[in-house]
Amino acid sequence: MLTFMVKMTVLASGSRGNSTVVSSSRTRILVDAGMSCREIFKRMVIAGEDPRTLDAILITHEHQDHVQGLAVTARKLGIPVYFTESTHRAWMRWMTPRKRMTYADWLAARQAAQEAAAVPVNPEMEDKEAFDEEREELGPNPVTETKTDPCALPGIEYFSSGQGFCVGDIAVTPFTIPHDAADPVGFIFEAEGVRIGLATDLGYMPPNAKRHLKKCDVLMLESNHDLDMLRDGPYPWSVKQRVLSRVGHLSNLAAAEFLEGEYDGGAAYVILAHLSENNNLPELARVAAERALEGRISLLANKLLLATQNSPLESIVL
């Protein structure tokens, strides 16, 4: 019987949702909650994981494909959520979008209120001046309804990039990655002598990420798009520019260059992740990575796996 066991299960990876379970013998962490709570639980059961055993949720950044089911999942399980403070604030803004009130809307509401009360509101003030003053005081869309707070969570824990912390017996090191989010991070997880590195949603591979991703037993790396497919694909040019930018996503070529050049070759498993369904093909990503890892793939090292959007990857047990 195994006394020590570290396991990693990629539940989903792609632009429609990302979630991964990292567990030790005593602690289980959900990294991102980019699908509905129901779908996360369904995929965990398919993968042989019990959602009720999760201890915490860690969030890489606030984009929808990483936080879609966060609030419901955390509340249903009663577990804390770990963010950077900037990511938490950005997530709350995303959860509570505020519709801007035009001057015409404000004026109509103000006149209706005056008529109902039969008392003018500061009659010496011009309407436009009053509108500007109230908007400055209350913000673009003052919230007057009393509803359940959609941002309520059982517990919130802040961390800072570059500063390690622990969740149970799993040591976590977050590191900054270049992406168009408030404060995006990758993670290193260490438990029972095993080191796991996760780096997706990054426009390029910066020196700090290269440094953190050394000596990993499992490396999960973005291989988002094929350059030619993206350039010739259906996305608007503005979206193509964003994906190709230094705060966009890592291409097959960029991932392969890292694997061929500065990757130390020490991982037992290399997982290609966040493959675009519109601008990539699994075989293109695989071939690029296999060429980069030529001569280093074996039964014991650099086994290449591709995470998918539609089904969980078979669990990796170390």
C-alpha positions in Angstrom: 0.0 0.0 0.0 1.3 3.4 -1.0 1.9 5.7 1.9 2.9 8.7 -0.1 1.1 9.8 -3.3 0.9 13.0 -5.3 -1.7 13.1 -8.1 -2.6 15.6 -10.8 -5.8 15.4 -12.8 -6.6 17.9 -15.6 -10.4 18.2 -15.7 -10.5 20.5 -18.7 -8.1 22.8 -20.5 -9.1 25.3 -23.2 -10.9 28.6 -24.0 -14.2 27.2 -22.7 -13.0 26.2 -19.3 -10.0 25.3 -17.2 -9.8 23.2 -14.0 -7.1 21.0 -12.5 -6.9 19.0 -9.3 -3.6 18.7 -7.5 -3.5 16.4 -4.5 -1.2 14.9 -1.9 -2.0 12.1 0.5 -3.7 14.7 2.8 -4.6 17.7 0.8 -6.6 18.4 -2.4 -6.5 21.7 -4.4 -8.7 22.8 -7.3 -6.7 25.0 -9.6 -9.2 27.3 -11.3 -12.9 26.7 -11.6 -13.5 27.5 -15.2 -16.7 25.4 -15.7 -20.0 25.2 -13.9 -20.0 23.7 -10.5 -22.0 20.8 -11.9 -19.6 20.1 -14.7 -16.6 20.3 -12.3 -18.1 17.8 -10.0 -19.2 15.5 -12.9 -15.6 15.5 -14.3 -14.1 14.9 -10.9 -16.3 11.8 -10.4 -15.4 10.5 -13.9 -11.7 10.9 -13.0 -12.2 9.1 -9.7 -12.0 12.2 -7.5 -14.4 13.1 -4.8 -15.4 16.8 -4.9 -16.2 16.7 -1.1 -12.5 16.1 -0.3 -11.4 19.4 -1.9 -9.7 21.7 0.6 -9.2 24.9 -1.3 -9.5 26.6 -4.7 -6.6 28.5 -6.2 -7.1 31.0 -9.0 -4.5 31.9 -11.7 -6.4 34.9 -13.0 -9.9 36.3 -13.4 -10.8 35.5 -17.0 -14.1 33.7 -17.4 -12.7 30.4 -18.6 -10.9 30.2 -15.2 -13.6 31.4 -12.8 -16.9 30.5 -14.4 -18.0 28.2 -11.5 -15.9 29.6 -8.7 -18.5 31.2 -6.4 -21.0 28.3 -6.6 -18.3 25.6 -6.2 -16.7 27.4 -3.2 -20.0 28.0 -1.5 -21.3 24.5 -2.1 -18.2 22.9 -0.6 -17.6 25.6 2.0 -13.9 25.9 1.2 -11.6 29.0 0.9 -10.4 30.6 -2.3 -6.9 31.8 -2.8 -6.3 34.8 -5.1 -3.9 37.7 -5.4 -5.8 40.8 -4.1 -5.9 42.4 -7.6 -7.3 39.2 -9.1 -10.0 39.1 -6.4 -11.0 42.7 -7.1 -11.1 42.1 -10.8 -13.2 39.0 -10.3 -15.7 40.9 -8.2 -16.0 43.5 -10.9 -16.6 40.8 -13.4 -19.3 39.2 -11.2 -21.1 42.5 -10.7 -21.1 44.4 -14.0 -22.4 47.9 -13.7 -24.6 49.4 -16.4 -23.7 53.1 -16.9 -26.7 55.5 -16.5 -27.0 58.1 -19.2 -28.0 61.7 -18.5 -31.4 61.1 -20.1 -32.1 58.1 -17.9 -31.0 59.9 -14.8 -33.1 63.0 -15.6 -36.2 60.9 -16.1 -35.7 59.0 -12.8 -35.0 62.3 -11.0 -38.2 63.9 -12.4 -40.2 60.9 -11.5 -38.9 61.0 -8.0 -39.7 64.7 -7.7 -43.2 64.2 -8.9 -43.7 61.3 -6.5 -42.4 63.4 -3.6 -43.9 66.7 -4.8 -40.8 68.3 -3.6 -38.0 69.6 -5.9 -34.5 68.4 -5.3 -32.3 71.5 -4.9 -34.3 73.6 -7.4 -31.4 76.2 -7.7 -29.1 73.6 -9.2 -29.1 73.0 -13.0 -30.2 69.5 -14.0 -26.9 68.7 -15.7 -24.9 69.9 -12.8 -26.9 67.8 -10.4 -26.5 64.7 -12.6 -22.7 65.2 -12.6 -22.6 65.7 -8.9 -24.6 62.7 -8.1 -22.7 60.5 -10.5 -19.4 61.6 -8.9 -20.7 60.7 -5.5 -22.4 57.5 -6.2 -20.5 56.1 -9.2 -21.9 55.4 -12.7 -24.5 52.9 -11.5 -25.5 53.1 -7.9 -26.8 49.8 -6.7 -30.1 50.1 -4.8 -31.5 46.5 -4.9 -31.0 44.2 -2.0 -29.8 40.8 -3.3 -27.6 38.0 -2.2 -24.0 39.1 -2.8 -22.9 37.1 -5.9 -19.3 37.6 -4.7 -19.8 36.0 -1.3 -17.3 33.2 -0.6 -16.8 31.0 2.5 -13.2 32.2 2.9 -10.7 34.4 1.0 -7.0 34.1 1.3 -4.6 36.5 -0.5 -1.2 35.6 -1.7 1.5 37.6 -3.6 3.4 36.5 -6.6 6.9 35.2 -5.7 5.9 34.5 -2.0 5.3 30.9 -1.2 2.6 29.6 1.1 1.1 26.3 2.1 -2.3 24.7 1.7 -2.3 21.7 4.0 0.9 19.8 3.2 1.2 21.2 -0.3 3.7 24.1 -0.7 2.6 26.6 -3.3 4.8 29.1 -5.1 3.0 31.6 -7.4 5.0 33.4 -10.1 4.0 36.2 -12.4 3.2 35.5 -16.0 2.6 37.9 -18.9 -1.1 37.9 -19.7 -3.8 40.6 -20.2 -5.3 40.1 -16.7 -5.1 42.0 -13.5 -2.3 39.9 -11.8 -2.0 36.6 -13.5 0.2 33.8 -12.1 1.5 30.3 -12.7 2.0 27.9 -9.9 4.6 25.5 -8.6 3.2 22.8 -6.2 5.5 20.7 -4.0 4.5 17.8 -1.8 6.1 14.5 -0.7 9.2 15.2 -2.9 7.2 15.8 -6.1 7.3 19.1 -7.9 4.5 20.2 -10.4 4.7 23.3 -12.6 1.7 25.0 -14.2 2.1 27.7 -16.8 -0.7 28.6 -19.2 -2.1 31.8 -20.5 1.1 33.6 -21.1 2.2 35.7 -24.1 5.8 34.6 -23.9 8.1 32.7 -21.6 9.8 35.2 -19.3 13.0 34.5 -17.3 11.2 34.2 -14.0 8.9 31.5 -15.4 11.8 29.6 -16.9 13.5 29.7 -13.6 10.5 28.4 -11.6 9.8 25.6 -14.1 13.1 23.9 -13.6 13.3 20.5 -11.8 9.6 19.7 -12.3 8.3 16.1 -12.2 5.2 17.3 -14.1 5.2 20.3 -16.4 1.9 21.6 -17.7 2.7 24.1 -20.5 0.5 26.2 -22.8 0.6 25.3 -26.5 -2.3 27.5 -27.6 -2.2 28.0 -31.3 -0.6 27.3 -34.6 0.7 30.6 -36.0 -0.6 30.0 -39.6 -4.0 28.7 -38.4 -4.4 31.8 -36.2 -3.4 34.3 -39.0 -5.7 32.6 -41.5 -8.5 31.8 -39.1 -11.9 33.3 -38.3 -10.9 35.7 -35.5 -11.2 39.5 -36.0 -7.8 41.1 -36.5 -8.0 42.8 -33.1 -8.4 39.4 -31.4 -5.5 37.9 -33.4 -3.3 40.8 -32.3 -4.2 40.1 -28.7 -3.5 36.4 -28.9 -0.2 37.1 -30.7 0.9 39.8 -28.3 3.3 39.5 -25.3 0.3 39.4 -23.0 -1.6 36.8 -25.1 -1.1 33.1 -25.5 1.9 30.8 -26.1 2.0 29.4 -29.6 3.1 25.8 -30.5 6.3 27.3 -31.8 7.0 29.3 -28.6 6.3 26.2 -26.5 8.6 24.1 -28.6 11.4 26.7 -28.5 11.2 26.6 -24.7 11.2 22.8 -24.6 14.1 22.6 -27.0 16.2 25.3 -25.5 15.9 26.2 -21.8 13.7 23.4 -20.5 15.9 21.2 -18.3 14.3 17.9 -19.6 13.8 16.5 -16.1 10.0 16.0 -16.0 8.4 12.6 -16.1 5.4 14.1 -17.9 4.9 17.1 -20.1 1.3 18.2 -20.6 0.4 20.5 -23.5 -2.5 22.6 -22.4 -5.0 25.3 -23.4 -5.0 24.2 -27.1 -7.3 26.5 -29.2 -10.2 24.7 -30.8 -10.2 27.2 -33.7 -6.6 27.9 -34.2 -4.8 24.7 -33.4 -4.9 20.9 -34.0 -3.7 18.4 -31.4 -1.4 16.8 -33.9 0.3 20.1 -34.8 0.9 20.8 -31.1 2.1 17.2 -30.5 4.5 17.2 -33.5 6.1 20.5 -32.6 6.7 19.4 -29.0 8.0 15.9 -30.0 10.5 17.5 -32.3 11.6 19.8 -29.6 12.0 16.9 -27.1 13.6 14.6 -29.7 15.9 12.1 -28.0 14.6 12.9 -24.5 11.2 11.1 -24.6 11.1 7.7 -22.9 9.0 5.6 -20.6 10.6 7.3 -17.6 11.0 10.9 -18.9 9.1 13.5 -20.9 6.0 11.4 -21.6 4.0 13.8 -23.7 0.3 14.3 -23.0 -2.3 16.6 -24.4 -5.0 18.1 -22.2 -8.4 18.5 -23.8 -11.5 20.7 -23.4 -14.1 18.0 -23.5 -12.9 15.3 -21.1 -10.6 14.9 -18.1 -7.1 13.7 -18.7 -6.2 10.4 -17.1 -4.7 11.1 -13.6 -1.0 11.3 -13.2 0.2 9.6 -10.1 3.7 10.0 -8.8 
